[in-house]
Amino acid sequence: MRLAVLEVGSNAIRLASAVWHPSGTLELVLRQHVPLRLGETVFSSGGVSDAALQKLCDALGQLLQQLSPTPQDRLQLCATSALRDANNLLEIRARLQHELGLELVVLSGAEEAARIREGLLQVHTLDSGTVVLGDLGGGSLEVSILQEGKLQRQESLNFGTLRWQRAAQVPELEASFHESVQILQSDAIATAKRLVLSGGNAKWLGRILAEETQHEFVPISGLEIPWAEVQPRLQKIAAAGPETWRTRWRMRPQQIETFGAALRMFRLLGETVEPEHLRLSGLALKEALLLQSAETLGIRNPAIQIAPSYDQPKTS
């Protein structure tokens, strides 16, 4: 049986698919993304323009063609911050249904935070002490606070890398972000055992830190490293700048555009939480949604296998 997710994010449209094997393994086999940047339209004008909507339909059509779904496949189409904020969401839904025959599910901030949290809990051991989860996208940051594996607090903050990149006054935005994150502080967070970051920029940071520290960034499970070791390296990576990110770490142009904002947000979040360890997870929302889809079929805590084709994503 094949499971697939189409995720319409603020930065990109993403496809991920997996095959469920009767042996108990969920094999991740295909992932692709199209850097559409819907958030640039929505966050500046409030809605998705006709031209951007056509590009969305075309991109989804391309990805569907790559997937070639059958009636037996479990396919879900989900959207996050950009379409969540779009003032013409009803029009977008109708157009996608008409042109592609797909029903769009728009996740609320709380639902998005819950999905990524449930996915992270399946692939990481997070049942000891206080753990703070931060999933950063183009439009929002989903934060969950766990105590002994149980949810204590959850917030969806409208601070994403695209919003940050577009801001005219970055110092004021940093101050606002710092204030919003500090509200989450409590006596429990002051002794946080672990900060777990997820999303595309967290993966890139994990790969860079792995290379810099001679560790391995493992698909899905990612990398864990003491926060005291991370702090000075964050400053050095930020100071290296876009040209080094491109030439030394082979970062894509679309990623370079938002990576600087992500580094600032990661630094501020880490300085607020002051964890013992930082984990950069290899799991993102699309994989969390695949795991959720498997769970609806009665497949719980499957062994995850990564196919070579999944480990080498394509950009359309």
Contacts in CASP RR format, 6 or more apart in sequence:
PFRMAT RR
TARGET T0000
AUTHOR 0000-0000-0000
METHOD contacts of the structure
MODEL  1
MRLAVLEVGSNAIRLASAVWHPSGTLELVLRQHVPLRLGETVFSSGGVSD
AALQKLCDALGQLLQQLSPTPQDRLQLCATSALRDANNLLEIRARLQHEL
GLELVVLSGAEEAARIREGLLQVHTLDSGTVVLGDLGGGSLEVSILQEGK
LQRQESLNFGTLRWQRAAQVPELEASFHESVQILQSDAIATAKRLVLSGG
NAKWLGRILAEETQHEFVPISGLEIPWAEVQPRLQKIAAAGPETWRTRWR
MRPQQIETFGAALRMFRLLGETVEPEHLRLSGLALKEALLLQSAETLGIR
NPAIQIAPSYDQPKTS
1 19 0 8 1.000
1 20 0 8 1.000
1 72 0 8 1.000
1 73 0 8 1.000
1 74 0 8 1.000
1 297 0 8 1.000
2 17 0 8 1.000
2 18 0 8 1.000
2 19 0 8 1.000
2 20 0 8 1.000
2 69 0 8 1.000
2 70 0 8 1.000
2 72 0 8 1.000
2 73 0 8 1.000
2 74 0 8 1.000
3 17 0 8 1.000
3 18 0 8 1.000
3 19 0 8 1.000
3 20 0 8 1.000
3 26 0 8 1.000
3 73 0 8 1.000
3 74 0 8 1.000
3 75 0 8 1.000
3 290 0 8 1.000
3 293 0 8 1.000
3 294 0 8 1.000
4 15 0 8 1.000
4 16 0 8 1.000
4 17 0 8 1.000
4 18 0 8 1.000
4 67 0 8 1.000
4 69 0 8 1.000
4 73 0 8 1.000
4 74 0 8 1.000
4 75 0 8 1.000
4 76 0 8 1.000
4 290 0 8 1.000
5 14 0 8 1.000
5 15 0 8 1.000
5 16 0 8 1.000
5 17 0 8 1.000
5 75 0 8 1.000
5 76 0 8 1.000
5 78 0 8 1.000
5 286 0 8 1.000
5 289 0 8 1.000
5 290 0 8 1.000
5 293 0 8 1.000
6 13 0 8 1.000
6 14 0 8 1.000
6 15 0 8 1.000
6 60 0 8 1.000
6 63 0 8 1.000
6 64 0 8 1.000
6 75 0 8 1.000
6 76 0 8 1.000
6 77 0 8 1.000
6 78 0 8 1.000
6 102 0 8 1.000
7 13 0 8 1.000
7 14 0 8 1.000
7 15 0 8 1.000
7 16 0 8 1.000
7 78 0 8 1.000
7 79 0 8 1.000
7 80 0 8 1.000
7 285 0 8 1.000
7 286 0 8 1.000
7 289 0 8 1.000
8 38 0 8 1.000
8 56 0 8 1.000
8 60 0 8 1.000
8 77 0 8 1.000
8 78 0 8 1.000
8 79 0 8 1.000
8 80 0 8 1.000
8 82 0 8 1.000
8 83 0 8 1.000
8 104 0 8 1.000
9 38 0 8 1.000
9 39 0 8 1.000
9 79 0 8 1.000
9 80 0 8 1.000
9 81 0 8 1.000
9 82 0 8 1.000
9 83 0 8 1.000
9 137 0 8 1.000
9 138 0 8 1.000
10 37 0 8 1.000
10 38 0 8 1.000
10 39 0 8 1.000
10 42 0 8 1.000
10 43 0 8 1.000
10 80 0 8 1.000
10 81 0 8 1.000
10 82 0 8 1.000
10 137 0 8 1.000
10 138 0 8 1.000
10 139 0 8 1.000
10 140 0 8 1.000
10 160 0 8 1.000
10 162 0 8 1.000
11 35 0 8 1.000
11 36 0 8 1.000
11 37 0 8 1.000
11 39 0 8 1.000
11 137 0 8 1.000
11 138 0 8 1.000
11 161 0 8 1.000
11 162 0 8 1.000
11 254 0 8 1.000
11 258 0 8 1.000
12 33 0 8 1.000
12 34 0 8 1.000
12 35 0 8 1.000
12 36 0 8 1.000
12 37 0 8 1.000
12 254 0 8 1.000
13 33 0 8 1.000
13 34 0 8 1.000
13 36 0 8 1.000
13 56 0 8 1.000
13 59 0 8 1.000
13 60 0 8 1.000
13 63 0 8 1.000
14 31 0 8 1.000
14 32 0 8 1.000
14 33 0 8 1.000
14 286 0 8 1.000
15 30 0 8 1.000
15 31 0 8 1.000
15 32 0 8 1.000
15 33 0 8 1.000
15 63 0 8 1.000
15 66 0 8 1.000
15 67 0 8 1.000
15 286 0 8 1.000
16 28 0 8 1.000
16 30 0 8 1.000
16 31 0 8 1.000
16 286 0 8 1.000
16 287 0 8 1.000
16 289 0 8 1.000
16 290 0 8 1.000
16 310 0 8 1.000
17 28 0 8 1.000
17 29 0 8 1.000
17 30 0 8 1.000
17 31 0 8 1.000
17 67 0 8 1.000
17 290 0 8 1.000
18 26 0 8 1.000
18 27 0 8 1.000
18 28 0 8 1.000
18 29 0 8 1.000
18 290 0 8 1.000
18 294 0 8 1.000
19 26 0 8 1.000
19 27 0 8 1.000
19 29 0 8 1.000
20 26 0 8 1.000
20 27 0 8 1.000
20 294 0 8 1.000
20 297 0 8 1.000
20 299 0 8 1.000
20 302 0 8 1.000
21 27 0 8 1.000
24 299 0 8 1.000
24 302 0 8 1.000
24 303 0 8 1.000
25 302 0 8 1.000
25 303 0 8 1.000
25 304 0 8 1.000
25 305 0 8 1.000
26 290 0 8 1.000
26 291 0 8 1.000
26 294 0 8 1.000
26 299 0 8 1.000
26 302 0 8 1.000
26 303 0 8 1.000
26 304 0 8 1.000
26 305 0 8 1.000
27 304 0 8 1.000
27 305 0 8 1.000
27 306 0 8 1.000
27 307 0 8 1.000
28 287 0 8 1.000
28 290 0 8 1.000
28 304 0 8 1.000
28 305 0 8 1.000
28 306 0 8 1.000
28 307 0 8 1.000
28 310 0 8 1.000
29 307 0 8 1.000
29 309 0 8 1.000
29 310 0 8 1.000
30 66 0 8 1.000
30 67 0 8 1.000
30 307 0 8 1.000
30 309 0 8 1.000
30 310 0 8 1.000
31 286 0 8 1.000
31 310 0 8 1.000
31 313 0 8 1.000
31 314 0 8 1.000
32 63 0 8 1.000
32 66 0 8 1.000
32 313 0 8 1.000
32 314 0 8 1.000
32 315 0 8 1.000
32 316 0 8 1.000
33 313 0 8 1.000
33 314 0 8 1.000
33 315 0 8 1.000
33 316 0 8 1.000
34 59 0 8 1.000
34 62 0 8 1.000
34 63 0 8 1.000
34 315 0 8 1.000
34 316 0 8 1.000
35 254 0 8 1.000
35 315 0 8 1.000
36 52 0 8 1.000
36 55 0 8 1.000
36 56 0 8 1.000
36 59 0 8 1.000
37 162 0 8 1.000
38 48 0 8 1.000
38 52 0 8 1.000
38 56 0 8 1.000
38 82 0 8 1.000
38 83 0 8 1.000
39 81 0 8 1.000
39 82 0 8 1.000
39 138 0 8 1.000
39 139 0 8 1.000
39 162 0 8 1.000
40 162 0 8 1.000
40 166 0 8 1.000
41 47 0 8 1.000
41 48 0 8 1.000
41 49 0 8 1.000
41 52 0 8 1.000
41 82 0 8 1.000
42 48 0 8 1.000
42 82 0 8 1.000
42 83 0 8 1.000
42 85 0 8 1.000
42 86 0 8 1.000
43 82 0 8 1.000
43 85 0 8 1.000
43 139 0 8 1.000
43 162 0 8 1.000
43 163 0 8 1.000
43 166 0 8 1.000
44 166 0 8 1.000
46 85 0 8 1.000
46 86 0 8 1.000
46 87 0 8 1.000
47 85 0 8 1.000
47 86 0 8 1.000
47 87 0 8 1.000
47 88 0 8 1.000
48 56 0 8 1.000
48 82 0 8 1.000
48 83 0 8 1.000
48 86 0 8 1.000
48 88 0 8 1.000
48 92 0 8 1.000
53 91 0 8 1.000
53 92 0 8 1.000
53 95 0 8 1.000
56 92 0 8 1.000
56 96 0 8 1.000
57 95 0 8 1.000
57 96 0 8 1.000
57 99 0 8 1.000
57 100 0 8 1.000
59 316 0 8 1.000
60 77 0 8 1.000
60 96 0 8 1.000
60 100 0 8 1.000
60 102 0 8 1.000
61 100 0 8 1.000
62 316 0 8 1.000
63 316 0 8 1.000
64 100 0 8 1.000
66 316 0 8 1.000
67 73 0 8 1.000
67 75 0 8 1.000
69 75 0 8 1.000
74 293 0 8 1.000
74 297 0 8 1.000
75 102 0 8 1.000
76 105 0 8 1.000
76 289 0 8 1.000
76 293 0 8 1.000
77 96 0 8 1.000
77 102 0 8 1.000
77 103 0 8 1.000
77 104 0 8 1.000
77 105 0 8 1.000
78 104 0 8 1.000
78 105 0 8 1.000
78 106 0 8 1.000
78 107 0 8 1.000
78 289 0 8 1.000
79 104 0 8 1.000
79 105 0 8 1.000
79 106 0 8 1.000
79 107 0 8 1.000
80 106 0 8 1.000
80 107 0 8 1.000
80 109 0 8 1.000
80 112 0 8 1.000
80 137 0 8 1.000
80 139 0 8 1.000
80 140 0 8 1.000
80 285 0 8 1.000
81 109 0 8 1.000
81 112 0 8 1.000
81 137 0 8 1.000
81 138 0 8 1.000
81 139 0 8 1.000
81 140 0 8 1.000
81 158 0 8 1.000
81 160 0 8 1.000
82 138 0 8 1.000
82 139 0 8 1.000
83 89 0 8 1.000
83 92 0 8 1.000
83 104 0 8 1.000
83 106 0 8 1.000
84 106 0 8 1.000
84 107 0 8 1.000
84 108 0 8 1.000
84 109 0 8 1.000
86 92 0 8 1.000
89 106 0 8 1.000
92 104 0 8 1.000
93 103 0 8 1.000
93 104 0 8 1.000
96 102 0 8 1.000
96 103 0 8 1.000
96 104 0 8 1.000
97 103 0 8 1.000
97 104 0 8 1.000
107 115 0 8 1.000
108 156 0 8 1.000
109 140 0 8 1.000
109 142 0 8 1.000
109 156 0 8 1.000
110 154 0 8 1.000
110 156 0 8 1.000
112 135 0 8 1.000
112 140 0 8 1.000
112 142 0 8 1.000
112 156 0 8 1.000
112 285 0 8 1.000
113 135 0 8 1.000
113 142 0 8 1.000
113 143 0 8 1.000
113 144 0 8 1.000
113 154 0 8 1.000
113 155 0 8 1.000
113 156 0 8 1.000
114 154 0 8 1.000
115 285 0 8 1.000
115 288 0 8 1.000
115 289 0 8 1.000
115 292 0 8 1.000
116 133 0 8 1.000
116 135 0 8 1.000
116 142 0 8 1.000
116 144 0 8 1.000
116 198 0 8 1.000
116 283 0 8 1.000
116 284 0 8 1.000
116 285 0 8 1.000
116 288 0 8 1.000
117 133 0 8 1.000
117 144 0 8 1.000
117 146 0 8 1.000
117 151 0 8 1.000
117 154 0 8 1.000
118 288 0 8 1.000
118 291 0 8 1.000
118 292 0 8 1.000
119 283 0 8 1.000
119 287 0 8 1.000
119 288 0 8 1.000
119 291 0 8 1.000
119 292 0 8 1.000
120 126 0 8 1.000
120 133 0 8 1.000
120 196 0 8 1.000
120 198 0 8 1.000
120 281 0 8 1.000
120 283 0 8 1.000
120 288 0 8 1.000
121 149 0 8 1.000
122 291 0 8 1.000
122 301 0 8 1.000
123 220 0 8 1.000
123 221 0 8 1.000
123 281 0 8 1.000
123 283 0 8 1.000
123 304 0 8 1.000
124 196 0 8 1.000
124 221 0 8 1.000
124 279 0 8 1.000
124 281 0 8 1.000
126 133 0 8 1.000
126 146 0 8 1.000
126 149 0 8 1.000
126 194 0 8 1.000
126 196 0 8 1.000
127 148 0 8 1.000
127 149 0 8 1.000
128 148 0 8 1.000
128 149 0 8 1.000
128 193 0 8 1.000
129 146 0 8 1.000
129 147 0 8 1.000
129 148 0 8 1.000
129 149 0 8 1.000
129 193 0 8 1.000
130 145 0 8 1.000
130 146 0 8 1.000
130 147 0 8 1.000
130 188 0 8 1.000
130 189 0 8 1.000
130 191 0 8 1.000
130 192 0 8 1.000
130 193 0 8 1.000
131 145 0 8 1.000
131 146 0 8 1.000
131 149 0 8 1.000
131 192 0 8 1.000
131 193 0 8 1.000
131 194 0 8 1.000
131 195 0 8 1.000
131 196 0 8 1.000
132 143 0 8 1.000
132 144 0 8 1.000
132 145 0 8 1.000
132 146 0 8 1.000
132 184 0 8 1.000
132 189 0 8 1.000
132 192 0 8 1.000
132 194 0 8 1.000
132 195 0 8 1.000
132 196 0 8 1.000
132 269 0 8 1.000
132 273 0 8 1.000
132 275 0 8 1.000
133 142 0 8 1.000
133 143 0 8 1.000
133 144 0 8 1.000
133 145 0 8 1.000
133 146 0 8 1.000
133 196 0 8 1.000
133 198 0 8 1.000
134 141 0 8 1.000
134 142 0 8 1.000
134 143 0 8 1.000
134 144 0 8 1.000
134 195 0 8 1.000
134 196 0 8 1.000
134 197 0 8 1.000
134 198 0 8 1.000
134 269 0 8 1.000
135 141 0 8 1.000
135 142 0 8 1.000
135 197 0 8 1.000
135 198 0 8 1.000
135 199 0 8 1.000
135 284 0 8 1.000
135 285 0 8 1.000
136 160 0 8 1.000
136 161 0 8 1.000
136 197 0 8 1.000
136 198 0 8 1.000
136 199 0 8 1.000
136 200 0 8 1.000
136 201 0 8 1.000
136 202 0 8 1.000
136 262 0 8 1.000
136 265 0 8 1.000
136 266 0 8 1.000
137 160 0 8 1.000
137 161 0 8 1.000
137 199 0 8 1.000
137 200 0 8 1.000
137 201 0 8 1.000
138 160 0 8 1.000
138 161 0 8 1.000
138 162 0 8 1.000
138 163 0 8 1.000
138 258 0 8 1.000
139 158 0 8 1.000
139 159 0 8 1.000
139 160 0 8 1.000
139 161 0 8 1.000
139 162 0 8 1.000
139 163 0 8 1.000
140 156 0 8 1.000
140 157 0 8 1.000
140 158 0 8 1.000
140 159 0 8 1.000
140 160 0 8 1.000
141 156 0 8 1.000
141 157 0 8 1.000
141 159 0 8 1.000
141 160 0 8 1.000
141 265 0 8 1.000
141 269 0 8 1.000
142 154 0 8 1.000
142 155 0 8 1.000
142 156 0 8 1.000
142 157 0 8 1.000
143 153 0 8 1.000
143 154 0 8 1.000
143 155 0 8 1.000
143 156 0 8 1.000
143 157 0 8 1.000
143 181 0 8 1.000
143 184 0 8 1.000
144 151 0 8 1.000
144 153 0 8 1.000
144 154 0 8 1.000
145 151 0 8 1.000
145 152 0 8 1.000
145 153 0 8 1.000
145 154 0 8 1.000
145 184 0 8 1.000
145 186 0 8 1.000
145 188 0 8 1.000
145 189 0 8 1.000
146 152 0 8 1.000
147 188 0 8 1.000
152 188 0 8 1.000
153 184 0 8 1.000
155 184 0 8 1.000
157 177 0 8 1.000
157 180 0 8 1.000
157 181 0 8 1.000
159 173 0 8 1.000
159 176 0 8 1.000
159 177 0 8 1.000
159 180 0 8 1.000
159 265 0 8 1.000
160 261 0 8 1.000
160 265 0 8 1.000
161 201 0 8 1.000
161 258 0 8 1.000
161 259 0 8 1.000
161 260 0 8 1.000
161 261 0 8 1.000
161 262 0 8 1.000
161 265 0 8 1.000
162 258 0 8 1.000
164 170 0 8 1.000
164 173 0 8 1.000
164 177 0 8 1.000
164 258 0 8 1.000
164 261 0 8 1.000
164 264 0 8 1.000
164 265 0 8 1.000
165 257 0 8 1.000
165 258 0 8 1.000
165 261 0 8 1.000
167 173 0 8 1.000
174 264 0 8 1.000
174 268 0 8 1.000
177 265 0 8 1.000
177 268 0 8 1.000
178 268 0 8 1.000
178 272 0 8 1.000
181 268 0 8 1.000
181 269 0 8 1.000
181 272 0 8 1.000
182 272 0 8 1.000
184 272 0 8 1.000
185 272 0 8 1.000
189 272 0 8 1.000
189 273 0 8 1.000
190 274 0 8 1.000
192 273 0 8 1.000
192 274 0 8 1.000
192 275 0 8 1.000
192 276 0 8 1.000
193 275 0 8 1.000
193 276 0 8 1.000
193 277 0 8 1.000
194 224 0 8 1.000
194 275 0 8 1.000
194 276 0 8 1.000
194 277 0 8 1.000
194 278 0 8 1.000
194 279 0 8 1.000
195 227 0 8 1.000
195 269 0 8 1.000
195 270 0 8 1.000
195 273 0 8 1.000
195 275 0 8 1.000
195 277 0 8 1.000
195 278 0 8 1.000
195 279 0 8 1.000
196 278 0 8 1.000
196 279 0 8 1.000
196 281 0 8 1.000
197 205 0 8 1.000
197 266 0 8 1.000
197 269 0 8 1.000
197 278 0 8 1.000
197 279 0 8 1.000
197 280 0 8 1.000
197 281 0 8 1.000
198 280 0 8 1.000
198 281 0 8 1.000
198 282 0 8 1.000
198 283 0 8 1.000
198 284 0 8 1.000
198 285 0 8 1.000
199 281 0 8 1.000
199 282 0 8 1.000
199 284 0 8 1.000
199 285 0 8 1.000
200 255 0 8 1.000
200 284 0 8 1.000
201 255 0 8 1.000
201 258 0 8 1.000
201 259 0 8 1.000
201 262 0 8 1.000
201 263 0 8 1.000
201 266 0 8 1.000
202 262 0 8 1.000
202 266 0 8 1.000
202 280 0 8 1.000
202 281 0 8 1.000
202 282 0 8 1.000
203 217 0 8 1.000
203 222 0 8 1.000
203 280 0 8 1.000
203 281 0 8 1.000
203 282 0 8 1.000
203 284 0 8 1.000
204 249 0 8 1.000
204 251 0 8 1.000
204 255 0 8 1.000
204 259 0 8 1.000
204 262 0 8 1.000
205 237 0 8 1.000
205 262 0 8 1.000
205 263 0 8 1.000
205 266 0 8 1.000
205 280 0 8 1.000
206 217 0 8 1.000
206 222 0 8 1.000
206 223 0 8 1.000
206 280 0 8 1.000
207 217 0 8 1.000
207 249 0 8 1.000
208 237 0 8 1.000
208 249 0 8 1.000
209 215 0 8 1.000
209 217 0 8 1.000
209 223 0 8 1.000
209 225 0 8 1.000
209 230 0 8 1.000
209 233 0 8 1.000
209 280 0 8 1.000
210 216 0 8 1.000
210 217 0 8 1.000
210 223 0 8 1.000
211 249 0 8 1.000
212 233 0 8 1.000
212 237 0 8 1.000
213 225 0 8 1.000
213 229 0 8 1.000
213 233 0 8 1.000
215 223 0 8 1.000
215 225 0 8 1.000
216 223 0 8 1.000
217 223 0 8 1.000
217 280 0 8 1.000
217 282 0 8 1.000
218 282 0 8 1.000
219 282 0 8 1.000
219 306 0 8 1.000
219 310 0 8 1.000
219 311 0 8 1.000
220 281 0 8 1.000
220 282 0 8 1.000
220 283 0 8 1.000
220 287 0 8 1.000
220 304 0 8 1.000
220 306 0 8 1.000
221 281 0 8 1.000
221 282 0 8 1.000
222 279 0 8 1.000
222 280 0 8 1.000
222 281 0 8 1.000
222 282 0 8 1.000
223 279 0 8 1.000
223 280 0 8 1.000
224 277 0 8 1.000
224 278 0 8 1.000
224 279 0 8 1.000
224 280 0 8 1.000
225 277 0 8 1.000
225 278 0 8 1.000
225 280 0 8 1.000
226 276 0 8 1.000
226 277 0 8 1.000
226 278 0 8 1.000
227 270 0 8 1.000
227 274 0 8 1.000
227 275 0 8 1.000
227 276 0 8 1.000
227 277 0 8 1.000
227 278 0 8 1.000
230 278 0 8 1.000
231 267 0 8 1.000
231 271 0 8 1.000
234 263 0 8 1.000
234 266 0 8 1.000
234 267 0 8 1.000
235 267 0 8 1.000
237 263 0 8 1.000
238 260 0 8 1.000
238 263 0 8 1.000
238 264 0 8 1.000
238 267 0 8 1.000
240 248 0 8 1.000
242 256 0 8 1.000
242 259 0 8 1.000
245 251 0 8 1.000
245 255 0 8 1.000
245 256 0 8 1.000
245 259 0 8 1.000
246 253 0 8 1.000
246 256 0 8 1.000
251 259 0 8 1.000
252 315 0 8 1.000
254 315 0 8 1.000
270 278 0 8 1.000
291 302 0 8 1.000
294 300 0 8 1.000
294 302 0 8 1.000
END
